[in-house]
Structure formats: structure tokens, C-alpha cells
């Protein structure tokens, strides 16, 4: 199954959604009307219009609070009260930012992460005041409160004028029922007995007016949507986490993954040494000691024991070679990915075609990760896929190293099930890599890994 998901229970995707119906089995909603005609009646359009209408009162409140508090704090800087007042202004703007993110999430469907929380070295009012003044998120919230006001005035005016004008003109023929005094006696009679009823004095004028209103009505939702795009940029850029802080958080997470992976590898190496080669070498030392004691008493038995010890030495050496290959194979260092992946493919239980199209070698760390990625994927092919054949393709594209491993097995590989693929995805993510798994039931399975060329 592919690692792409979408919710089928989200609003607007039900079997009886307004304005459309589901095409059975395809998961796609079919509408009776094109998007341009149904936009004025969609819930999304009305939510966006409500968001723009709320911009003006909220913008006035935010702007008034920010300007008043900052002006008061700046004026009081000559005393000890100025700094706390400025901190209170920033703290209030942060609280308004929480409300604005919630409003954008509810009406625009915009998910914005919380900015970096305040970090204080010690408790107390002074520590919180210093943290507020040093927080970039607080100053961005203040900037949002100031910039949002002129945009709120503009977006409110434009959207309200277009919305009101459109619906007023398109419903112009109905005004003759609402205001019957406008009806004349020389126009088109809609109903009545000749003396009483509703008349339209100029049908052509009314028709043109209604058509112009229809055009305004159909265009208004798209104009409002374009206006809300600016709101999305303001909320996302000023009320969300900064790119620098987001990158710091990402790097901290990647560092944790790298540390955990390195610790797990060290534990695996220690376990393999303790349970494998070390145990064999201890047994070998004991056998040689016994053979030494029997050398003078029973040379034949000693020779037999030395022969068995020789077999143990060969086995221990093979285990050490396998362990060294698992740490970093010498063939990878000496000859690169092509030879190293060919060696891995030769140990797979199914025939594997390997094609490496690289004019030069990537960074050593990236090369090692690529090697272990293919090794892990081919082990999965051997153990779980039930495949008859597999292929490995490696190439470079736009400064990225791409790896694709494909097999004709039973499929159903899934990263979300916490298998070895999940650990592999975390390891790739730690170096800004990507793992994409496409494995429908019944196969084939195609796993694509993307790594930076240089780290």
C-alpha cells in the first residue's frame, strides 16, 4: 500500500455531500455543477467570507491594543514601568495569536503549529519579562497586530462590496414583489387581473441587471478566496514558528534519531561480538589448552582437538568478517556503491538485478546510508516478500541520490506498522532523506529512497 492517506470522513466527503455524490468505488466526489457555479453556495465560501468579515473588528481591536500598549511602554521607559508594560504588550499579542490561529484553523482550514514556547532559566516575573522581550515569536505577533489592521480594512471593504452588490443585483427581479410601488402599468405583467398585479416596466434592463449580478455573485467567492490567501500568509508567517526555530527543532529531532541509531548499532555490535565471535574464541582457547595438555599423553587426540579448533577459527573469522561488513564493508570504501551493492545482491535469496548509474561517488556518509538502506530492503525481500526476482536502481538527479528497490512479491509493506521500514525511514529523515513505499496487496512492492548528494 502506498504511504499516502486521506480522510474519507472529513466534512464535504460524505456520500451525500452538498452539491454532489460519490462515484461508487472510486472515492471521488462527482458534482452536478462545475466549481464556478457551485462556489457561491459552498460552505467553504461562506466560512471564508465570515473570516474576512471578522477581520475588521478583530483588526481594530488588535491594532488598538498593540499601538496603545507599545506607546505607553515606550513613554514609560524613562521609569522602571516601561519594560513590564512592553512585556505585557508582547504577551497580549501572543494570546491574540493563539485566537487567530484557532480562527484560521476553524474557518480557513489552515493548520499552523505553535511557535516556540518561552524559555526561562529561572522562575519569576523578571525572568518571564526577559523571555518575552527576547522571544522572536512575541515580536512577530506584535508585527501581525499592526500589519493586519490595514489589510483587514481593505479585505473587509472589497469582499463586502462585491458580495452585497452581487446578491443585490442577481435578486433585482424579486424587488418588484418586495417593493410593489415600483411596478408600472405599461410593462410586462407577471400576474394580476389587468388592474392589480405586478408589472415590470423594462424587462431588458431587469434581465441585464440580473445577469451582471450573477457574474458578480459567481466571481465574489474567488475574490474572497484570493483575499484570504494573504491572511494565510500573514498567519503562517507571523504567528507560526519561524523557519529558523523550526529548523532547530528538526535538527534536534534528527540528532536524537542519530544518537539512538548509533546506540542501537553499538548494542547490536556488542551483542554480536559477545554471543558470536567472543564465545567462539573463548571455546577455542579452552580447546587449545586441553590439546596442549594432551600433546604429550595422547598426540592423536591432541591433533584431533587442534583440527576442531582450526574449524572454530574459520567460523570465528567468518563471523568477524560478517560483523565488519555490517559496520562498514571494505568493498564500499575501496570500490564504491556498484561493487558493494552487487555483493549484497549476491547474498539475497532471489535473483537481483543491480544497476548503478553514478558518474562520481557521493559523500562517504551518504554512501554508507545508501548501502545499508539497500541491505535492509533486500533482507526484507528475502524474508517477507515471497518474491521471485528483485531489482536495485541507483542514480543521481538534481543534487539528490535516488535508490529504488522493486520486487514482484505479495506486497502489503507498510511503514506505519512499526516494522524495520519505520526505523529505516527515521534514519533517512535524520539526514533530510525521504522513504516512499508503494506496496499494494498482491504486489509489486516499490520502495524509493531519496538522499542528499552531499551532507
Secondary structure, DSSP 8 states (H G I E B T S, - for coil): --S----SSSTT-STT-TTEEE-TTT--EEESS-HHHHGGGSHHHHHHHHHHHHHHHHHHHHHHHHHHHHHHHHHGGGSTHHHHHHHHHHHHHHHHHHHHHHHIIIII------------SS-SHHHHHHHHHH-HHHHHHHHHHHHHHHHHHHHHHHHHHHHHHHHHHHTGGGHHHH-GGG--SSSEEEEESSSSEEEES-HHHHHHHHHHHHHHHHHHHHHHHHHHHHHHHHIIIIIS--HHHHHHHHHHHHHHHHHHHHHHHHHHHHHHIIIIIHHHHHHHHHHHHHHHHHHHH-HHHHHHHHHHHHHHHHHHHHHHHHHHHHHH-HHHHHH-HHHHHHHHHHTSSSEEEEEEE-SS---HHHHHHHHHHHHHHHHHIIIII--SEEEEEEEEETTEEEEEEEE-S-----GGG-SHHHHHHHHHHTTT-EEEEEE-TT--EEEEEEEES--
